[in-house]
Each structure stands twice: as structure tokens, then as C-alpha cells.
Amino acid sequence: MNAGTGNGQQEGQVSLPFRTKLVYALGDHTVNLALFSLLSVFPAFLTEVAGVRPALAGLVPLIGRFVDAITDPAMGRMSDGTTWKAGRRRPYLLIGMVPFGLAFGALWWAVPGSEGHGQFAYYVAAYVLFSLASTVLAVPYLALIPEMTSSYDERTSMNAARAVGAILGALLAATLPLVAASFGGGALGYQRMGIAAGLYVMLPWFFVYAVTFERTGNIEPPKTSFMDSVRSVVRRKSYQMLAGLFLLGRIAIDLASSMFMLFFTYRMQRPEDFTPTLAIFMIMVAVALPIWAAIGRHTEKRTIFLFGCAWWIGSQTFLFVAEPDWPSWVVFLGAAIGGVGYAAADMIPWSMLGEVVDEDELESGERREGIYFGLFTFLRKLGGALGVAVAFAVLDWAGYRGGQPVEEAPVEWIRAFTAVIPGIFVLLAGLVALSYPLGRARHAEILRELDLRRANAADRS
């Protein structure tokens, strides 16, 4: 198959145009806006606005994302085997954009009912549709990075640009309660906000499709069966370690994100500080990402990840010791410092995945970006959702009910799920990263061997 090349660039070039990176980042900007709002704002919307019981509110994302246990890897394999003239990955960006926007908007409708089964079923169905649509978009989108460049450093730069877009999406997600308030507040305000947000996350995919391109030349679809491919991928040592440190980090991120609004409402007793604190945190992440990417041109990615984990643990410690009577500027400063470490820990695992794909091609003879990124996306969604479901089940057991006075026990659990438990997961992620084997020198060897193999194949043909 000869894939289309949206701007004429060729596989393996050293530097991609800044414009391409900027527009490409719009894809993860929309995805992360949706995902982060469903982590940080949606749980409180379900309990405080829609009136869903906390235990059920925690189950909604878990059930919705469990669907991805099959659909993310399957979507990756589907894109690996697609042979359309328009490409293996890019057509799915146009296919998924409309359902993605519609499903996201539908999640913000406050369905009438008092902890009823019909109400719960509506949010589960909407979340499942959202998960399916985001899978159709996100898996082929992420798999485009190793298609567009084989450079160790340029992949870091691409992922840094993507991560900046994602962080700006998360920053906008933090403002959604304010947008809902500007539309009148309450159930109607969230409904109107959902319509506007659904359109916002839908439209940029036209431009992402226009600037992206795929690996040129004859790429054979994988010959290995789907299940054999999955088994081959999960048995790869480098992938096991990378997936492990990534999963641990995602659980930490999703736990803290889902609790953040409740933390400021009930632990810090000043919900008005939620949006500015999160905004400062995200701005610092966006500022730090290109700095870490520049450092990465002279440093192993594993080393940057370890630095990020150490810094991130410091910010979790700050959250644990924070007291309600602290001045707001101290909390804002802590958020700014924490954002620097988080930037490295969140960006680097995605950048490392391209090297695992190249290692796999050297040993298997197949290009399987789709299934690798599909499994990674599955871990991103399901791992965090499981942690959030457990956290909200514990809060339900401890007596938390949305819109009602909260006793001391639920507040302490909110504090633990915001600060202590995520910090433990970050520490474990750093320990896994200590022995990660696939670095810059080994990747250079892999690329040389792949180039030699391709040259020999071209000579024979």
C-alpha cells in the first residue's frame, strides 16, 4: 500500500515542520480535553448535579472504559491491516470525529431520576459510545508518530508538541464548570456547555487529517493473527516494563485528577481555588514540556522519566501537608512546581513506545504500530478508571453523598486518594524505570539493522 503524504514529507526525516507538529497536537488537545474533563469534572457533575450515587458514579467510567479492553487493541490491528488508498491510519480521523463530539456532548445532560437504574444506564451508554468513538480516533492518531518519523529525538519532539496540546486541553477542561455557570449554571448550564464542548472537540480533526501523512512504500499488512500478535506484544520484555511504568503513572494521574475538585471543596474548603490551581499547574506543564524535550536530545528518556517521578512525588507530598488556612499563593506555587515534574513523567512513556515498535519490526518483520498504541491507549483508559471506581466505592462506603455535609472520614479518604496513594504509584513507576533496557544506543543499532534489511530487500526486488 502506498500511503498518502499530506505535506510531502518522507519517512525518517530528521526534522518535521513546526506547523505540522502544531496542527497534529490539536488531535490530543481535543482527546485530552474530553478525557480530563471526564476525570476531573464529570464525577462531581454526576454526584452534585445529576444526583447519581457515588458508587454508581465510579462505575460509569469503569464500564465505559472496559469496552476498550477489546476495542483499543482491535482498532490498532484494524488500522495495521487497512489497505485504503487514503492510508492505514488517517481515514479513521474523519470517521470518528462526529460520533466523538456527539457522545461527549451527550454525557453532560442531567438525566432526571433519583439514583435510578434508567439514569445510570443512560450515562453508561453515553460513556460506552464516547469510548468507542475516541478509540476510532486516538489509536490511529497516536500510531502516526512512528509513521511520520523514525528519529529518536524527533519522536520526543512530536510527543512534546502533542503533550502541550493535551495539557492545554486539560486546562480548558478545568474551566468547564465556569462555562456551565456562564450558561446559567445547574443542569441547563451543563447541557448547554456540553453542546458547545462537543462541537469544539469535533472540528479540529479536519485539520489534523490535512497535515498528517504516513510511511511511504509498500507496507504489507500483518500476517500474524490478532491474538498471536497480542501475545507477541505483551511477551516483549521492553514493552512489559514500559507498559508497567506507564500504567502505574496513569493510575496516579487519574486518581488525583478525579479527586481534585472534591479535595478543594471538602479538604481545603475553598472550591473557588480549584480552577486557578489546576490552570497554573497545567500552564507550568505546557511550559516545561519543550524544555524537557530539549534536555532529551542529550539525555536518555529513562533518566528524564526518573527526574520527573522524583519531582512529582514532591508535589504529592505538598498536597498531603497542605492545610485549609494556607494562603492561596502558597497553593498556587506548589501547583506550579509540581507541573514541572509531571510534564516529564507524562510525556516520556509515549515517546519511548516508538522504539519498542522498531525493535518489534526487527524481530517479527511486521510494522505493528496500531496494536502497540492500541494496547497503550487501553491501559491509559482502563487502568485509571479501575482506580477511580475503587476510590469512589470507598467514598460511598465512608458516607460521602453529593450535595450533603461531609464528615471527617470521607474527607480523609479524599485526601489520601488525592495525595498519598497516587504518590505510591509514582514511586513504583520510577522503580520499574530503573532497569528499562531500550535506550538511545540500542535504538540506533536497531535502525541500522532495519535500514540494511530494507536495502537488501530493495536490491533483491
N, C-alpha and C positions, 0 to 999 in steps of 0.2 A: 504494500500500500504506500502511495506517495501522499503524505500529509500536506495539507495546505500550510503556507507560511504567511502569516498575516502581515509581516513587515519585512520579509525578505531575509531575515537573519538565519544563520545556519547553525546547526548543532555544534556545540563545543566551543563557540566563540568566547573570547576572554571577557569581553565587557558588553553587556546589554544596554541599550539606551535608557537614560533616566526616565523618559516619557513612558517607555514600556513598563518599567517597574512601578511607576506611579499609578498607571491605569490598572495594571494587574492587581495592585494592592486593594483596589476598590472591591474586588471579589470577597476577600476575607474581611474587609470593612463591613460589608452587609451581613455576612455569616456571623461574625463575632458580635455585631450589634444585636442580632437576634438571640444568639446563644447566651450572651452575657446578661441580657435583659431577662431571659428565662431563668437564669441562675440568681440574679441579684434582686430583681423587682417582682417577677412573676409569683414566687412563693408567697410574698407578702400580699400581692394582689388577690391570690386565691383565698387566703385566710382573712384578710382585713376588709376586702371589698366584695368578693363573691361569696364569702361566708362558708368556705369549704373547711372541713375539719382538718387539723394539721397532719394527722396520719395519712389521710386521703390525699392531701396536697403534696406530700412527699412521694406518694405512689404514682402520681400523674406523670412526672418526667421519667421515673424508672420504667414504667410500662411503655411509654412512648419511645424511649431510647433502647429498650430491649429489642425492639424491632430491628435496630441497627446491627444486632448480633449476626443477622443474616444479610441484611441489605447492603451494608458498607463493603464487606469483602466481595459480595456478589456483584455490586456495582463496579468495583475495581476490576474484577475479572471480565465483566462485560465490556468495559472500555478497553482493556488489554486486547480483547478479541474483535473489537469493532473494525470493520473494513470499509467504512464510508469514504467517499471522495473528499468530503469536508474534513476528515480526520477521525482519529480514535477518541479524542477527549472533547474537543471544542464544541461539537454539536450539542452535547448534553447541557452546555451552559444555557442555550436557548430553550431547550426542552424543559428544564427545571425551574426557570425564573418565575413564571407566572404562578404555578402551584405554590412555590415558596412564599411569595408575597401574600397570596390569599390565605394560606394556612396560618402564617404568622399574625395577620390581622385578626383572624377569627379567634385566636387564643385570648384576646383582650376583651371579649364580650362577657359581661357579668350575667351568666345564665340564672334565671330565677330558680329558687329552691333553697331549702334549708338542710344542708348536708345530705341531700337526696341522691339516689343512685343515678337518676337521669342527668343531674348536674355533673356528677363525677364522670359518667360515660361521655358526655359532651367534651369535656376537657381532655380526656384520654384520646378520643377520636381525633380531635383537632391536633393534639400533640403528635400522634402517630402520623397523620398526614404531613405535618411540618417536618418530622424526622425523615420521612421518605423523600420529600422534595429537597431537603438540604443534602441528603445523600447523593441524589442525582447531580446536584451542583458541586458539592465540596470535594468529592473523591476525584473526579476527573480534573477539577481545577487544581488541586494540590499536586496531582501526578504530572502536571505540565512543567513543573520546575526542572526535574531532571531531563525532561524532553528538550527544554529550551537551552540548557547549558550543562556541560559536564565538568565545569571548573569548580574545584573545591571551594575557592574563595568567592566566586560569583554566586554560588548557591547560597552561601551565607548572606551575601548582599541582597539577593532576591528575597530570602526569608526575612531579612531585617525590614525590607520595604513592606512585605506582606504583614509583618507583625506590627509595624507602625499603623498601617491601615486598620488592623484588628484592634489595636489599642484605641484609636480614635473612634472606632465603632463602639467599644466598651464605654468610652467617655460619653458618647451620645446616649447609650443605654441608661447611664446613671441619671440622665436628665428626663427620662420618660415620665416619672411621677410629676415633674414640673410641667411637662407638656400636657399631661392629663388634667392637671389643675387649671392650666390656661384655657382648656376646652370646657371648663365648667366643673371639673372635679367629679368625684364619685363614679358610679357605674357608667353614666353617659360620657363623662370626660375620658375614661379609659377606652370606651368604644370608639370615640372619635380619634383618639390618639392611635389606636390600632389600625384604623383605616389609613391614616397618614403614614404611619410607620411601614405598613405593608407595601404601599407604593414606593416608599423610599428604598426599601431593600430589594425591590424588584428591578428597577430601571437601570442601575449601573452595569448589569450583566451584558447589555448590548455592547458597551464599550470594551469590557474585558474580552469578549469574543473577538472584537475587531483588532486588538493589538497583539493577541497571543498567537503562537504558532507551535508546530510540532516537529519532531525529529523527521528529517527528510530521508529518502531512500526506501528501500524495500525492507519492511519490518514484518516478519512472519508472526501471525497470531500464535499464542502459546499452544503447544501440542499436549502438554500435561493436563490431566483432568482437574477440575476445580478443587476437589477435595485433596488430591495429591499435591496440588500447588499450595494449598493452605498448610498441609502437613510439612511440606518442604520449607515454607517460610518460617513457621513457628519453631522448627527444629534448628534453625540457623543461630549459632551462639551469639553473634554480634547483634542480631535482631532481638533475641530474648533479653539481652542486657539493656538495649536501647528502649525496648517496649516497657521493661520493668521500671527504669528510672523515669520514663515519660508518664506511665500510669500513676506512679506514686506522686509525681508532681501535679498531675491533673486532679487527683483526689483532693490534694491540699488546696489547689486553686478553687475548685468548685465548692468545697465545704465552706471556706472563708467567704466566698462571694455570696453564697446563699444565706449566710448569717449576718452579713454586714449591715443591712438595713435594720434588722432586729437588734443587733449589737448597739447601734447608735440610739435606737428607740428605747430599749429597756435597760441596757447596761450603762451606757453613757448618759441616758436621759436627756438627750438633745437631738431629736431626729433631723432637725434643720441642718446639722453638720454632715449628714450622710452624703449629700450631693457634692458639696465643695471638697470634702476629704477625698472622695473617690475621684473627683476631677483632678485634683492635684496629683494623686497617685498615678493616674493614667497619663497625665501630661509628662511626668517625670519618666515614665516608662518609654513614651514616644521619643523623648529627648535622648535617653540613654541607649536606645536600640542602635542607631547608627554609630555611636561611639564604641559599643561592644563589637559591632561588625568590623570597624576599622582595626580594633585590637585583635580581632580574629584572624586578620591577614598575617599576623606574626606569631600567633599562639594556637595551640591545639584547642579544638572545640570542647573537648572534655575539660580542659583547665578552666575555660570560661564558665562552663556549667557549674563547676565546683565553686568558683568565686561567687556566682550568682546564688547558689544554695546557701552559702555561709552568710551572705548579706541578707537574704530572705529570712533566714532563721532569726536574725537580729530584729527584723521588723515584726515578726510574730511575737517575739519576747516583749517588744514595746507595746503591742496590743494587749498582752496579758496584764502588764503592770499599769496600764492607763486607768486613771480614776476620773469619775464624773466632774470633779471640781478643777481638773486641769484646764488651763486656758486653751482656747481653740487653736491659737497659733502653734502651741506645742504639738497638738494632734496633727495639724497640717504639716509641720516639719517632719514628724515621724512618718507620715504617709509619703512625703517627697523622698526621704532616704530609702524607704522600703521599695519604692518603684524602681530604683536603680538596679537592685539585686534581682528583683522579679523579672526585669527585662531580659537578662541573660539566661536565667533558668527556663523561661518560657520559650524563647526563640530557638535556642541551640538544638534541642532534640529534633525539631523539624528539619533543620539544616543537615543534621547527621544522617538522616534517613536516605538521602540520595546516594551516599557512599555504600550503604548496605545494598541498595538496588544494583549498583555497579558490581559489587562483589558477587551478588547472586547471578548476574549475567555471565560473569567469568566462569562460574562453576556449572550453571544449568544451561547456558546458551540461549536463554529466553529473557526478553525485557518484560518485567512484571511490575512496573511502577504502580499500576492500578491496584493490584491486590495488596501490595505493601502499604500504600497510603490508605486503602480501604480499611485494613485492619487497624491502622493507627487512628483513623477517624473513629472507628468503633470504640477503641479504648478511651479516646477523648470524651465521647458521649456517655458510654455506659458506665465506665469506672466512676466518674464523678457523680452520676445520677444515683448509683447504688449508695455511695457515701451520704448524699443528701437525703435519700429516703430513710436511711438508718437514723440520721440526725433528727429529722422531723418526727420519726416514730418515737424517739427518746423524749423529745419535747412534748409530744402528746401524752406520753406516759407520765411525764413530770408535772403535767397540769396546765401547760400553755394552751390558751384559746385566743384566737384573734379578736381584737377589739375589747378584751376584758382585762381587768387588773391582773398583773403577773406577780406571782410570789417569788421568793428568793431562789428556790431550787431551779425553776426554768431559766432564770437569769444566769445562774452559774453554769448551766449546761450551754446556754448561748455563748457565754464567754469561752468555755472550753472548746466548742466547735468552731469558734472564730479564730482562736489564737493557739491553744496548746496542741490539739490533735493535728491540725494542718502542719504545725512545726515539726512534729514527729515524722510525718510523711515526707517532708522536705529533707530531713536528716537521713532517712532511709534511702531516698533518691540519690543523695550525694555519696553514700556508701557504695551503692551499686556502680556509680560512675567511676569510682576509683580504679576499677580494673577493666574499663572498657577498652577493647583492643584495636579498634579501627581508627587510625589517625591519619595525618597528612602524608607521611612517608609511605605507608601501606597503600593508601588510595592512589598515589602517584604510580606505584608499581602495577596496580590493577588497571589503570588507564593505559599504561604502556602495553600491557599484555592484550588488552582489548583492541587497541589500535593495530597491533601486529596481527591479531587474528582476522580483523576486518580487511587488512591489506592482503593477507594471504587468500582470503575468500574472493576478493575482487580480482586477484591475479588468476585464480582458477576459473572464474567466470568469463 
